[in-house]
Amino acid sequence: MLYRLSYRPAQSLTFWCLWNFSIYNETRLTVISHKYKCIFVEVPKTGSTSVRAILGKPWKPHLDLWQIKNHMENYWTHVGGRTNRALEVFYLALPKQHRRSAGRKQFETYFKFGFVRNPWDRIVSLYERKEVGQLRDKMTFEQFVDWIQYSSATCIHSAPHRYQLDWFVDHNGNVLADFIGKFERLEQDWDFVAKKLGITQALPHWRANPRERPYCEYYDARTREVIANKFRIDIERFGYEFGK
């Protein structure tokens, strides 16, 4: 399904363009760990920074699992050092069918996981994030919700208004992930992943943004319903409720 931008809150075009660039021109990364034989899908604002601190150096700008699968079937996915740069050139010279077969086997055998978050809570976290210079000082929360509602899901920086489930499915809607945990029980779900991968490290608490008030207090009846309709797929699939 395609979506088109049909509305923009009454803000200057310059501001919207600069904000759209600054908030998503930062590190949004995909981790393919050959050490732990896993693929971590980073859905923004779901505790991803803490997980990356353990798994190591990221591979590519943030991709969903379907995109990762396609990349692994075509490109060298080891990073760092002259050896890997040389091997990347050699790998691209191999027959396409060979690369597809090797990449597909690797993708299928690696443990694929990520985390999701209550959509109402996640939208507040996006609004309050410090990386964009206190967005709340530049627009109201109601304006931000309207931008989330009407922005195009086909734009290059679609992370804020995209279903979280989209990060984990193929073009036919089939789930490619082996495990989808929840931000609300991050430590518990990370323990499950860690045991699966043979990792003994506890999850560090990086870049936490404590709030002065609960996310429920940001919403009125209208904005609550806007997010409920916008992210209905996530809410129903992952069993989320407002205020819980």
C-alpha positions as CSV (number, residue, x, y, z in Angstrom):
1,M,0.0,0.0,0.0
2,L,1.3,3.5,-0.9
3,Y,0.8,6.6,1.2
4,R,1.1,10.2,0.0
5,L,1.7,13.3,2.0
6,S,-1.6,15.1,2.1
7,Y,-1.2,17.5,5.0
8,R,1.6,19.4,6.8
9,P,1.1,21.4,10.0
10,A,1.5,25.1,9.7
11,Q,5.3,25.3,10.2
12,S,8.0,26.6,7.9
13,L,9.2,24.3,5.2
14,T,12.8,25.0,6.3
15,F,12.1,23.8,9.8
16,W,10.4,20.6,8.7
17,C,13.2,19.8,6.2
18,L,15.9,20.4,8.7
19,W,14.2,18.5,11.5
20,N,13.5,15.6,9.1
21,F,17.1,15.5,8.1
22,S,18.6,16.0,11.6
23,I,16.5,13.4,13.5
24,Y,17.2,10.6,11.0
25,N,20.6,11.5,9.6
26,E,22.1,10.2,12.8
27,T,23.2,6.6,13.4
28,R,20.4,4.2,12.5
29,L,22.2,1.0,12.1
30,T,21.9,-2.7,11.3
31,V,24.0,-5.1,13.3
32,I,25.0,-8.4,11.7
33,S,27.2,-10.1,14.2
34,H,29.3,-12.9,12.7
35,K,30.8,-13.5,16.2
36,Y,27.4,-14.3,17.7
37,K,25.8,-15.4,14.4
38,C,22.8,-13.1,14.7
39,I,21.1,-10.2,13.0
40,F,19.7,-7.4,15.2
41,V,17.0,-5.2,13.7
42,E,17.0,-1.8,15.3
43,V,13.5,-0.2,15.5
44,P,14.2,3.4,16.7
45,K,13.4,4.1,20.4
46,T,13.2,0.5,21.5
47,G,16.4,0.2,23.6
48,S,18.6,-0.4,20.5
49,T,21.6,1.5,21.6
50,S,22.1,-0.7,24.6
51,V,21.9,-3.9,22.5
52,R,24.4,-2.5,20.0
53,A,26.8,-1.7,22.8
54,I,27.1,-5.5,23.3
55,L,26.9,-6.9,19.8
56,G,29.6,-4.6,18.3
57,K,30.2,-2.6,15.2
58,P,27.2,-2.0,13.0
59,W,27.2,-3.0,9.3
60,K,24.9,-0.8,7.3
61,P,22.6,2.2,7.7
62,H,19.3,1.0,9.3
63,L,17.5,-1.7,7.3
64,D,14.6,-3.9,7.9
65,L,14.9,-7.7,7.7
66,W,13.7,-8.0,4.2
67,Q,16.3,-5.5,3.0
68,I,19.0,-7.2,5.1
69,K,18.2,-10.5,3.5
70,N,18.6,-9.0,0.0
71,H,21.9,-7.4,1.0
72,M,23.3,-10.6,2.5
73,E,22.5,-12.3,-0.8
74,N,24.6,-9.8,-2.7
75,Y,27.3,-8.2,-0.6
76,W,30.1,-8.9,1.8
77,T,28.8,-8.2,5.3
78,H,32.0,-8.2,7.4
79,V,33.3,-4.8,8.3
80,G,36.5,-3.2,9.4
81,G,40.1,-3.5,8.3
82,R,42.0,-3.8,5.0
83,T,41.4,-7.5,4.8
84,N,37.6,-7.1,4.8
85,R,37.8,-4.3,2.3
86,A,39.8,-6.5,0.0
87,L,37.5,-9.5,0.5
88,E,34.5,-7.3,-0.3
89,V,36.0,-6.5,-3.8
90,F,36.8,-10.2,-4.3
91,Y,33.3,-11.3,-3.2
92,L,31.5,-8.9,-5.6
93,A,33.5,-10.5,-8.4
94,L,32.0,-13.9,-7.6
95,P,29.0,-15.2,-9.7
96,K,25.7,-13.7,-8.5
97,Q,24.2,-17.1,-8.0
98,H,27.1,-18.1,-5.7
99,R,26.6,-15.0,-3.6
100,R,22.9,-15.5,-3.4
101,S,23.2,-19.1,-2.2
102,A,25.9,-18.2,0.4
103,G,24.0,-15.2,1.7
104,R,20.7,-17.0,1.9
105,K,22.2,-19.8,3.9
106,Q,23.8,-17.3,6.3
107,F,20.6,-15.4,6.7
108,E,18.5,-18.5,7.4
109,T,21.0,-19.8,10.0
110,Y,21.6,-16.6,11.9
111,F,19.3,-15.7,14.8
112,K,17.2,-12.7,13.8
113,F,15.7,-10.5,16.5
114,G,14.6,-7.1,17.6
115,F,12.3,-5.2,19.9
116,V,9.0,-3.2,19.7
117,R,7.4,-0.7,22.0
118,N,4.0,0.6,22.9
119,P,3.2,3.0,20.1
120,W,1.7,5.7,22.3
121,D,4.8,5.6,24.5
122,R,7.2,5.4,21.5
123,I,5.7,8.5,19.8
124,V,6.3,10.5,23.0
125,S,9.9,9.2,23.2
126,L,10.4,10.3,19.6
127,Y,9.0,13.7,20.5
128,E,11.1,14.1,23.6
129,R,14.4,12.8,22.1
130,K,17.3,15.1,22.9
131,E,19.2,14.4,19.6
132,V,17.0,17.0,17.7
133,G,17.6,20.0,20.0
134,Q,14.5,19.8,22.2
135,L,11.8,19.3,19.5
136,R,9.1,20.1,22.1
137,D,10.4,23.8,22.1
138,K,9.7,24.0,18.3
139,M,6.3,22.4,18.0
140,T,3.5,21.2,20.2
141,F,2.9,17.5,20.8
142,E,-0.4,17.8,18.9
143,Q,1.4,19.1,15.8
144,F,3.9,16.3,16.1
145,V,1.1,13.7,16.2
146,D,-0.4,15.3,13.1
147,W,2.9,15.1,11.3
148,I,3.1,11.4,12.2
149,Q,-0.4,10.9,11.0
150,Y,-0.1,12.5,7.6
151,S,3.6,12.0,6.6
152,S,4.3,9.6,3.7
153,A,5.3,6.1,4.6
154,T,7.3,6.0,1.4
155,C,9.7,8.8,2.3
156,I,13.3,8.1,2.8
157,H,13.1,8.7,6.6
158,S,9.9,6.7,7.2
159,A,10.9,5.3,10.7
160,P,8.6,7.5,12.9
161,H,5.3,6.7,11.1
162,R,6.1,3.2,9.9
163,Y,4.5,0.1,11.6
164,Q,7.1,-1.6,13.8
165,L,6.0,-4.9,12.4
166,D,7.3,-3.8,9.0
167,W,10.9,-4.1,10.2
168,F,10.4,-7.8,10.7
169,V,8.4,-9.0,7.6
170,D,9.1,-9.7,4.0
171,H,7.2,-8.1,1.0
172,N,4.3,-10.6,1.5
173,G,3.9,-9.9,5.2
174,N,5.6,-13.1,6.4
175,V,7.6,-12.7,9.7
176,L,11.3,-13.3,9.1
177,A,12.4,-12.8,12.7
178,D,13.1,-15.6,15.1
179,F,12.2,-13.5,18.1
180,I,10.5,-10.1,18.6
181,G,10.9,-8.8,22.2
182,K,9.3,-5.9,23.9
183,F,10.8,-2.7,25.3
184,E,8.6,-3.0,28.3
185,R,10.4,-6.1,29.4
186,L,13.7,-5.4,27.7
187,E,15.9,-7.0,30.4
188,Q,13.9,-10.1,30.6
189,D,13.7,-10.5,26.8
190,W,17.4,-9.7,26.4
191,D,18.2,-12.5,28.9
192,F,16.4,-14.9,26.5
193,V,18.4,-13.6,23.5
194,A,21.7,-13.6,25.4
195,K,21.2,-17.3,26.4
196,K,20.4,-18.1,22.8
197,L,23.6,-16.5,21.6
198,G,25.9,-17.5,24.5
199,I,26.3,-13.9,25.8
200,T,26.9,-13.3,29.5
201,Q,26.8,-9.5,29.5
202,A,23.9,-7.8,31.1
203,L,22.2,-5.0,29.1
204,P,23.7,-1.6,29.8
205,H,21.4,1.4,30.3
206,W,22.6,3.9,27.6
207,R,21.1,7.2,26.5
208,A,18.1,6.9,28.8
209,N,15.8,10.0,28.5
210,P,13.9,10.2,31.8
211,R,10.6,12.1,31.5
212,E,8.9,14.4,33.9
213,R,5.5,12.8,33.4
214,P,4.0,9.6,32.1
215,Y,3.3,9.3,28.3
216,C,-0.4,9.1,28.9
217,E,-0.5,12.7,30.1
218,Y,0.8,13.9,26.7
219,Y,-2.4,12.8,25.0
220,D,-6.0,14.1,24.7
221,A,-8.8,12.1,23.3
222,R,-8.1,13.1,19.7
223,T,-4.3,12.5,19.6
224,R,-4.8,9.2,21.5
225,E,-7.2,8.1,18.7
226,V,-4.9,9.3,16.0
227,I,-2.1,7.0,17.2
228,A,-4.5,4.2,17.8
229,N,-5.6,4.3,14.2
230,K,-2.2,5.0,12.7
231,F,-0.5,2.0,14.5
232,R,-3.5,-0.3,14.8
233,I,-1.5,-3.2,13.2
234,D,1.2,-3.0,15.9
235,I,-1.3,-2.5,18.7
236,E,-3.3,-5.6,17.7
237,R,-0.3,-7.8,16.8
238,F,1.7,-7.1,20.0
239,G,-1.3,-6.7,22.4
240,Y,-0.7,-3.1,23.4
241,E,-3.2,-0.9,25.3
242,F,-3.1,2.8,26.2
243,G,-1.8,3.3,29.7
244,K,-0.6,-0.2,30.2
